[in-house]
């Protein structure tokens, strides 16, 4: 990975961790995500549609990818929201974000983008670090930390992430290259995701009382989430390795875990920071020797 790609993805991780922490602060994540995506769809409609009508940057394959990707994104957001309702941030966020890492590496190989030995080592270290982050101490390792009432929702979120990652990487290879195209694709991705997300909300109603809240946090989160994924989509255009980009996105786990301790006073600083160290080490291997 080039230094430009690494810089772009790392910048996106701060934004990604930021909007997830805002969602956790709101304490009604399902409704928060609806507001966040709805704001993106409304505000971006005119510039996205007008610019696409002028540039024709999206190919038929890209349109097919964005539809599938939007559906997968709705599954990711809904699974993430429901998991947050059932357990704490520092369990859900690392598990959902880490499960797809090695799987996407396998898909990279199947598509002819072979990873180096050090690249695989980096991916595995990232996954190992993500395994430690949910723990409160080193003696606390047990399946119950990972298999509990939030497990099915976490698996749904992880599956959604795998789906939209692979589809968006394919689309990035067939659209006109450039950050403007990445932004347009990102807008359509978020907008398409809104409709299946609303259907999921209607089908699986939450037991929690939904607060009205204000739209200020949702507005900030909408800006952060759109900007974060726009940068990732741009990075997909610049690198053939989706797995490396996904691994680098997990630096947001390091940021999120540290901030969760500060903001939410969650326990397990020593073991979780050890997990963060493993993630950081894996990313160094990928950056230096991943190819």
For each residue, the residues with C-beta under 8 A, 3 or more apart:
1: 5 6 239 241 244 245 248 286 287 290 291
2: 5 6 238 239
3: 6 7
4: 7 8 238
5: 1 2 8 9 235 238 239 245
6: 1 2 3 9 10 248 287
7: 3 4 10 11
8: 4 5 11 12 231 232 234 235 238
9: 5 6 12 13 231 232 235 245 248 249 251
10: 6 7 13 14 248 251
11: 7 8 14 15 231
12: 8 9 15 16 227 228 229 231 232 235 249
13: 9 10 16 17 228 248 249 250 251 252 255
14: 10 11 17 18 252 255
15: 11 12 18 19 224 225 227 228 231
16: 12 13 19 20 224 225 228 229 249 252
17: 13 14 20 21 252 253 255 256 259
18: 14 15 21 22 221 224
19: 15 16 22 23 36 220 221 222 224 225 228
20: 16 17 23 24 89 93 252 256
21: 17 18 24 25 89 256 259 260 263
22: 18 19 25 26 32 217 220 221 224
23: 19 20 26 29 32 33 36 81 84 221
24: 20 21 27 29 84 89 260 264
25: 21 22 217 263
26: 22 23 29 31 32 211 213 217 218
27: 24 211
28: 31 32 206 208 210 211 213
29: 23 24 26 32 33 80 81 82 84 85
30: 33 34 78 81 82 85 201 206 210
31: 26 28 34 35 210 211 213
32: 22 23 26 28 29 35 36 81 213 217 218 221
33: 23 29 30 36 37 77 78 80 81 197
34: 30 31 37 38 194 197 198 201
35: 31 32 38 39 215 218 222
36: 19 23 32 33 39 40 218 221 222 225
37: 33 34 40 41 77 190 191 193 194 197 222
38: 34 35 41 42 194
39: 35 36 42 43 215 218 219 222
40: 36 37 43 44 187 190 191 222 225 226
41: 37 38 44 45 190 191 194
42: 38 39 45
43: 39 40 222
44: 40 41 47 48 187 190 191 226
45: 41 42 48 49 191
46: 49 50
47: 44 50 51
48: 44 45 51 52 183 184 187 188 191
49: 45 46 52 53
50: 46 47 53 54
51: 47 48 54 55 180 184
52: 48 49 55 56 57 58 184
53: 49 50 56
54: 50 51
55: 51 52 176 180 181 184
56: 52 53
57: 52 175 176 180 181 184
58: 52 62 63 66 175 181 184 185 188
59: 62 63 174 175
60: 63 64
61: 64 65 170 171 174
62: 58 59 65 66 171 174 175 185
63: 58 59 60 66 67
64: 60 61 67 68
65: 61 62 68 69 167 168 170 171
66: 58 62 63 69 70 167 171 185 188 189 192
67: 63 64 70 71 192
68: 64 65 71 72 163 164 167
69: 65 66 72 73 163 164 167 168 171 189 192 193
70: 66 67 73 74 164 188 189 190 191 192 193 194 195 196
71: 67 68 74 75 163 192 193 196
72: 68 69 75 76 159 160 161 162 163 164 167
73: 69 70 76 77 160 164 189 190 192 193
74: 70 71 77 78 160 193 194 195 196 197 200
75: 71 72 78 79 156 157 159 160 163 196 200
76: 72 73 79 80 96 156 157 158 160 161 163 164
77: 33 37 73 74 80 81 157 160 193 197
78: 30 33 74 75 81 82 156 157 160 197 200 201 204
79: 75 76 82 83 96 153 154 155 156 157 158 159 160
80: 29 33 76 77 83 84 92 96 153 157
81: 23 29 30 32 33 77 78 84 85
82: 29 30 78 79 85 86 150 153 156 204 206
83: 79 80 86 87 92 96 150 153 154 157
84: 23 24 29 80 81 87 89 92
85: 29 30 81 82 206 208
86: 82 83 148 149 150 153
87: 83 84 91 92 148 149 150
88: 91 92 260 264 266
89: 20 21 24 84 92 93 256 260 264 266
90: 93 94 133 134 256 257 260 266 268 272
91: 87 88 94 95 134 145 150
92: 80 83 84 87 88 89 95 96 150 154 157
93: 20 89 90 96 97 253 256 257
94: 90 91 97 98 130 131 133 134 250 253 257 275
95: 91 92 98 99 130 134 146 154 158
96: 76 79 80 83 92 93 99 154 157 158 161
97: 93 94 100 130 161 249 250 252 253
98: 94 95 101 126 127 130 131 250 253
99: 95 96 103 154 155 158 161
100: 97 103 104 158 161 162 165 246
101: 98 104 105 123 126 127 130 243 246 247 250
102: 105 106 123 124 127 243
103: 99 100 106 107 162
104: 100 101 107 108 162 165 166 242 243 246
105: 101 102 108 109 115 119 120 123 243
106: 102 103 109 110
107: 103 104 110 111 166 242 243
108: 104 105 111 113 114 115 240 241 242 243
109: 105 106 112 113 114 115
110: 106 107
111: 107 108
112: 109
113: 108 109 240 241
114: 108 109
115: 105 108 109 119 120 123 241 243 244 290 291
116: 119 120 289 290 291
117: 120 121
118: 121 122 285 286 288 289 290
119: 105 115 116 122 123 241 243 244 285 286 289 290 291
120: 105 115 116 117 123 124
121: 117 118 124 125 282 285
122: 118 119 125 126 244 247 281 282 283 284 285 286 289 290
123: 101 102 105 115 119 120 126 127 243 247 282 286
124: 102 120 121 127 128 282
125: 121 122 128 129 278 279 281 282 285
126: 98 101 122 123 129 130 247 250 278 279 282 283
127: 98 101 102 123 124 130 131
128: 124 125 131 132 275 278 282
129: 125 126 132 133 250 253 274 275 276 277 278 279 280 281 282
130: 94 95 97 98 101 126 127 133 250 253 275 279
131: 94 98 127 128 134 275
132: 128 129 135 271 272 274 275 278
133: 90 94 129 130 253 257 272 275 276 279
134: 90 91 94 95 131 145 146 272
135: 132 138 140 141 145 268 271 272 275
136: 140 267 268 271
137: 140 268 270 271
138: 135 141 270 271 274
139:
140: 135 136 137 145 268 271
141: 135 138 145
142: 145
143: 146 147
144: 147 148
145: 91 134 135 140 141 142 148
146: 95 134 143 151
147: 143 144 151
148: 86 87 144 145 151
149: 86 87
150: 82 83 86 87 91 92 153 154
151: 146 147 148 154 155
152: 155 156
153: 79 80 82 83 86 150 156 157
154: 79 83 92 95 96 99 150 151 157 158
155: 79 99 151 152 158 159
156: 75 76 78 79 82 152 153 159 160
157: 75 76 77 78 79 80 83 92 96 153 154 160 161
158: 76 79 95 96 99 100 154 155 161 162
159: 72 75 79 155 156 162 163
160: 72 73 74 75 76 77 78 79 156 157 163 164
161: 72 76 96 97 99 100 157 158 164 165
162: 72 100 103 104 158 159 165 166
163: 68 69 71 72 75 76 159 160 166 167
164: 68 69 70 72 73 76 160 161 167 168 189
165: 100 104 161 162 168 169 242 246
166: 104 107 162 163 169 170 242
167: 65 66 68 69 72 163 164 170 171
168: 65 69 164 165 171 172 185 189 232 233 236
169: 165 166 172 173 236 242
170: 61 65 166 167 173 174
171: 61 62 65 66 69 167 168 174 175 185
172: 168 169 175 182 185 233 236 237
173: 169 170 236 237
174: 59 61 62 170 171
175: 57 58 59 62 171 172 181 185 237
176: 55 57 181
177: 181 237
178: 181 182 237
179: 182 183 230 234
180: 51 55 57 183 184
181: 55 57 58 175 176 177 178 184 185 237
182: 172 178 179 185 186 230 233 234 236 237
183: 48 179 180 186 187 230 233
184: 48 51 52 55 57 58 180 181 187 188
185: 58 62 66 168 171 172 175 181 182 188 189 233
186: 182 183 189 190 226 229 230 233
187: 40 44 48 183 184 190 191 226
188: 48 58 66 70 184 185 191 192
189: 66 69 70 73 164 168 185 186 192 193 229 233
190: 37 40 41 44 70 73 186 187 193 194 225 226 229
191: 37 40 41 44 45 48 70 187 188 194
192: 66 67 69 70 71 73 188 189 195
193: 37 69 70 71 73 74 77 189 190 196 197
194: 34 37 38 41 70 74 190 191 197 198
195: 70 74 192 198 199
196: 70 71 74 75 193 199 200
197: 33 34 37 74 77 78 193 194 200 201
198: 34 194 195 201 202
199: 195 196 202 203
200: 74 75 78 196 197 203 204
201: 30 34 78 197 198 204 205 206
202: 198 199 205
203: 199 200
204: 78 82 200 201
205: 201 202
206: 28 30 82 85 201 210
207:
208: 28 85
209:
210: 28 30 31 206
211: 26 27 28 31
212:
213: 26 28 31 32 217 218
214: 217
215: 35 39 218 219
216: 219 220
217: 22 25 26 32 213 214 220 221
218: 26 32 35 36 39 213 215 221 222
219: 39 215 216 222 223
220: 19 22 216 217 223 224
221: 18 19 22 23 32 36 217 218 224 225
222: 19 35 36 37 39 40 43 218 219 225 226
223: 219 220 226 227
224: 15 16 18 19 22 220 221 227 228
225: 15 16 19 36 40 190 221 222 228 229
226: 40 44 186 187 190 222 223 229 230
227: 12 15 223 224 230 231
228: 12 13 15 16 19 224 225 231 232
229: 12 16 186 189 190 225 226 232 233
230: 179 182 183 186 226 227 233 234
231: 8 9 11 12 15 227 228 234 235
232: 8 9 12 168 228 229 235 236 245 249
233: 168 172 182 183 185 186 189 229 230 236 237
234: 8 179 182 230 231 237 238
235: 5 8 9 12 231 232 238 239 245
236: 168 169 172 173 182 232 233 239 242 245
237: 172 173 175 177 178 181 182 233 234
238: 2 4 5 8 234 235
239: 1 2 5 235 236 244 245
240: 108 113
241: 1 108 113 115 119 244 245 290 291
242: 104 107 108 165 166 169 236 245 246
243: 101 102 104 105 107 108 115 119 123 246 247
244: 1 115 119 122 239 241 247 248 286 290
245: 1 5 9 232 235 236 239 241 242 248 249
246: 100 101 104 165 242 243 249 250
247: 101 122 123 126 243 244 250 282 283 286
248: 1 6 9 10 13 244 245 251 283 286 287
249: 9 12 13 16 97 232 245 246 252
250: 13 94 97 98 101 126 129 130 246 247 253 254 279 283
251: 9 10 13 248 254 255 279 280 283
252: 13 14 16 17 20 97 249 255 256
253: 17 93 94 97 98 129 130 133 250 256 257 276 279
254: 250 251 257 258 276 279 280
255: 13 14 17 251 252 258 259
256: 17 20 21 89 90 93 252 253 259 260
257: 90 93 94 133 253 254 260 261 272 273 275 276
258: 254 255 261 262 273 276
259: 17 21 255 256 262 263
260: 21 24 88 89 90 256 257 263 264 266
261: 257 258 264 265 266 269 272
262: 258 259
263: 21 25 259 260
264: 24 88 89 260 261
265: 261
266: 88 89 90 260 261
267: 136
268: 90 135 136 137 140 271 272
269: 261 272 273
270: 137 138 273 274
271: 132 135 136 137 138 140 268 274 275
272: 90 132 133 134 135 257 261 268 269 275 276
273: 257 258 269 270 276 277
274: 129 132 138 270 271 277 278
275: 94 128 129 130 131 132 133 135 257 271 272 278 279
276: 129 133 253 254 257 258 272 273 279 280
277: 129 273 274 280 281
278: 125 126 128 129 132 274 275 281 282
279: 125 126 129 130 133 250 251 253 254 275 276 282 283
280: 129 251 254 276 277 283 284
281: 122 125 129 277 278 284 285
282: 121 122 123 124 125 126 128 129 247 278 279 285 286
283: 122 126 247 248 250 251 279 280 286 287
284: 122 280 281 287 288
285: 118 119 121 122 125 281 282 288 289 290
286: 1 118 119 122 123 244 247 248 282 283 289 290
287: 1 6 248 283 284 290
288: 118 284 285
289: 116 118 119 122 285 286
290: 1 115 116 118 119 122 241 244 285 286 287
291: 1 115 116 119 241
